[in-house]
Amino acid sequence: MVRVIEETFAEDHAPGDVNRWYVMADDDTVLMIDNLVNVLSKYDHTKYYYVGMNSECIVSNFGMSFQMAFGGAGYALSYPLAQAVAKNMDTCIKRYPNLYGSDHILQACIADLGVTITLEKGFHQIDLRRDIWGFLSAHPQSPFLSLHHLDLVAPIFPSMNRLDALNHLMKVASVDQSRLLQQSTCYNKRHNWTFSVSWGYTVQIYDKIMSQSYLESPIETFGEWRKGAWPPYMFNVRGLKSNNYSSCGGGGGEVPNVLFFDSLEGTRLNHIVTTYVKKTNSRSCGSSENIDDHSIDGVLKIRVFSPMHKLHVGDGNRRECCDIMQPIGMDSMAIKLRSCMRHEIVA
């Protein structure tokens, strides 16, 4: 699939001038178009740019190239680069008869033009297996751009099929793509609780204080693309003490209580209100009657209040901070996202 993205220039450019990019992706790839347009607007479309991302798995990059943008995740070519590639494509194909895959051949042709990849972490090949909620809940501090291989992993929301789960995510994406999957961390120090908000997707609650540097690493709810490859991933992971995140047996604060995005309540107090509910009994064994008011397992619903304005992610900007608002009820709480104050430490 090829899509041409055009964006009108600012007022200081001549009328009719546009930014032009060729965006290529597989037909089973989900693209966040608003985020993609905003990301590409950072770059000078009149120069040669090859924008994309590696695979999540080392073995995939090793087999192809660490300088290659994976076509499943999607990538963008500036218009002048696309022209140059097209002009030289026949000669380039003859030069590399042994390369496998169109994206690998394209990367070689682009390298011959003296251009290297510009990495954007929001493109996701998803060379992973099983359940990727742990990966998505620790999204890098970069706009969320794409998802591929969703037919090879579990539905991204529990108790839904793959299509319904994806449509569920798009409900909140239609309101604010800029903040989607972006991570914020705040604390209830009275009970030593940590809240990790992946906006529009999950809220994780830990029953001890966890640093932001720790929470940046995804929980390994997923598996490697090719069994036996070591090390498997291009990023650090943190494991669980139990083999299944939904099984019994606490993790000494390392197994979170996970609440998934449930609904969009609308706006209130100049904020967008999203709700997250507990779908599975992720930590505790036995009857819910044994859960006291000071257990994270007793929190069944969280409302998150996020600012109406779009979030500027990456390029020197910080993550958003958040505050625990007055609990709404015995089994529900509220969290408010906000800009971090100058020199504020999330700890």
Backbone hydrogen bonds, N-H to C=O, Kabsch-Sander energy under -0.5 kcal/mol:
donor,donor_aa,acceptor,acceptor_aa,energy
3,R,23,V,-3.0
5,I,3,R,-0.6
5,I,21,W,-2.1
6,E,4,V,-0.5
7,E,19,N,-1.2
9,F,17,D,-1.3
13,H,10,A,-1.7
17,D,14,A,-1.9
19,N,7,E,-2.3
21,W,5,I,-1.4
22,Y,77,L,-2.9
23,V,3,R,-3.3
23,V,21,W,-0.6
24,M,22,Y,-0.5
24,M,75,Y,-2.6
25,A,1,M,-2.2
26,D,71,G,-0.8
29,T,26,D,-1.4
30,V,147,L,-2.7
31,L,29,T,-0.5
32,M,145,L,-2.9
33,I,31,L,-1.0
36,L,32,M,-2.4
37,V,33,I,-2.7
38,N,34,D,-2.0
39,V,35,N,-2.4
40,L,36,L,-2.5
41,S,37,V,-1.5
42,K,39,V,-1.6
43,Y,40,L,-1.5
45,H,43,Y,-0.9
47,K,44,D,-1.9
49,Y,47,K,-0.7
51,V,76,A,-2.7
52,G,118,T,-2.0
58,I,232,P,-1.6
61,N,57,C,-1.5
62,F,58,I,-2.8
63,G,59,V,-2.1
64,M,60,S,-1.4
68,M,65,S,-1.5
70,F,53,M,-2.3
70,F,68,M,-0.6
74,G,70,F,-1.4
75,Y,24,M,-2.1
76,A,51,V,-2.8
77,L,22,Y,-2.8
78,S,49,Y,-2.1
79,Y,20,R,-1.5
82,A,78,S,-2.6
83,Q,79,Y,-2.2
84,A,80,P,-2.1
85,V,81,L,-2.7
86,A,82,A,-2.5
87,K,83,Q,-2.1
88,N,84,A,-1.4
89,M,85,V,-0.7
89,M,86,A,-0.7
92,C,88,N,-2.3
93,I,89,M,-2.7
94,K,90,D,-1.5
95,R,91,T,-1.3
96,Y,92,C,-1.3
99,L,96,Y,-0.9
105,I,101,G,-2.1
106,L,102,S,-2.6
107,Q,103,D,-1.9
108,A,104,H,-1.9
109,C,105,I,-2.4
110,I,106,L,-2.5
111,A,107,Q,-2.4
112,D,108,A,-1.8
113,L,109,C,-0.6
113,L,110,I,-0.9
114,G,111,A,-1.9
115,V,110,I,-1.7
118,T,50,Y,-3.0
119,L,117,I,-0.6
120,E,52,G,-2.4
123,F,120,E,-1.6
125,Q,123,F,-0.5
128,L,126,I,-1.7
129,R,223,G,-1.8
130,R,152,L,-0.5
131,D,221,T,-1.1
132,I,130,R,-0.5
136,L,132,I,-2.6
137,S,133,W,-2.1
138,A,135,F,-1.2
139,H,136,L,-0.9
142,S,140,P,-2.7
145,L,122,G,-1.8
145,L,143,P,-0.5
146,S,122,G,-1.9
147,L,30,V,-1.6
148,H,124,H,-0.8
152,L,149,H,-1.8
153,V,150,L,-0.6
154,A,130,R,-3.0
160,M,157,F,-0.8
165,A,161,N,-2.4
166,L,162,R,-2.2
167,N,163,L,-2.6
168,H,164,D,-2.0
169,L,165,A,-1.8
170,M,166,L,-2.0
171,K,167,N,-1.0
171,K,168,H,-0.5
172,V,168,H,-0.8
173,A,169,L,-1.9
174,S,170,M,-1.9
175,V,172,V,-1.1
176,D,172,V,-1.9
180,L,177,Q,-0.9
181,L,199,W,-3.2
182,Q,179,R,-2.0
184,S,197,V,-2.1
186,C,195,F,-2.1
188,N,193,W,-2.1
189,K,187,Y,-0.7
191,H,188,N,-0.8
192,N,188,N,-0.7
193,W,188,N,-2.4
194,T,206,Y,-2.2
195,F,186,C,-3.1
196,S,204,Q,-2.7
197,V,184,S,-3.1
197,V,195,F,-0.6
198,S,196,S,-0.6
198,S,202,T,-3.2
199,W,182,Q,-2.1
199,W,197,V,-0.7
201,Y,198,S,-2.4
202,T,198,S,-1.5
203,V,259,L,-2.5
204,Q,196,S,-2.6
205,I,257,N,-2.3
206,Y,194,T,-2.6
212,Q,346,V,-0.6
215,L,211,S,-2.0
216,E,212,Q,-1.4
217,S,214,Y,-1.2
219,I,134,G,-0.7
220,E,238,R,-2.4
221,T,219,I,-2.5
223,G,129,R,-1.5
225,W,127,D,-0.6
229,A,226,R,-1.7
234,M,56,E,-2.4
238,R,218,P,-2.5
247,S,244,N,-2.1
249,G,283,R,-0.7
254,E,251,G,-1.4
257,N,205,I,-2.6
258,V,256,P,-0.6
259,L,203,V,-2.7
259,L,257,N,-0.5
260,F,277,V,-2.6
261,F,201,Y,-3.0
262,D,275,T,-3.3
263,S,275,T,-1.2
265,E,263,S,-0.6
265,E,273,V,-2.3
266,G,273,V,-0.9
268,R,271,H,-2.7
271,H,268,R,-1.0
272,I,306,S,-3.0
273,V,266,G,-3.2
274,T,272,I,-0.6
274,T,304,V,-2.2
275,T,263,S,-2.7
276,Y,302,I,-2.3
277,V,260,F,-2.6
278,K,300,L,-1.9
279,K,258,V,-0.5
279,K,277,V,-0.6
282,S,280,T,-1.7
290,N,287,S,-1.5
291,I,288,S,-1.6
292,D,290,N,-0.5
295,S,292,D,-1.5
298,G,295,S,-1.5
299,V,296,I,-1.3
300,L,298,G,-0.8
300,L,331,D,-2.8
301,K,331,D,-1.5
302,I,276,Y,-2.5
303,R,333,M,-2.2
304,V,274,T,-3.1
305,F,303,R,-0.5
305,F,335,I,-3.2
306,S,272,I,-2.6
306,S,304,V,-0.6
308,M,270,N,-0.8
313,V,311,L,-0.8
317,N,314,G,-1.5
321,C,338,R,-2.2
322,C,185,T,-0.6
323,D,336,K,-2.2
325,M,323,D,-0.6
325,M,334,A,-2.6
329,G,332,S,-1.6
332,S,329,G,-0.7
333,M,301,K,-1.9
335,I,303,R,-2.8
336,K,323,D,-2.6
337,L,305,F,-3.0
337,L,335,I,-0.5
338,R,321,C,-2.8
344,E,341,M,-2.2
347,A,345,I,-1.5
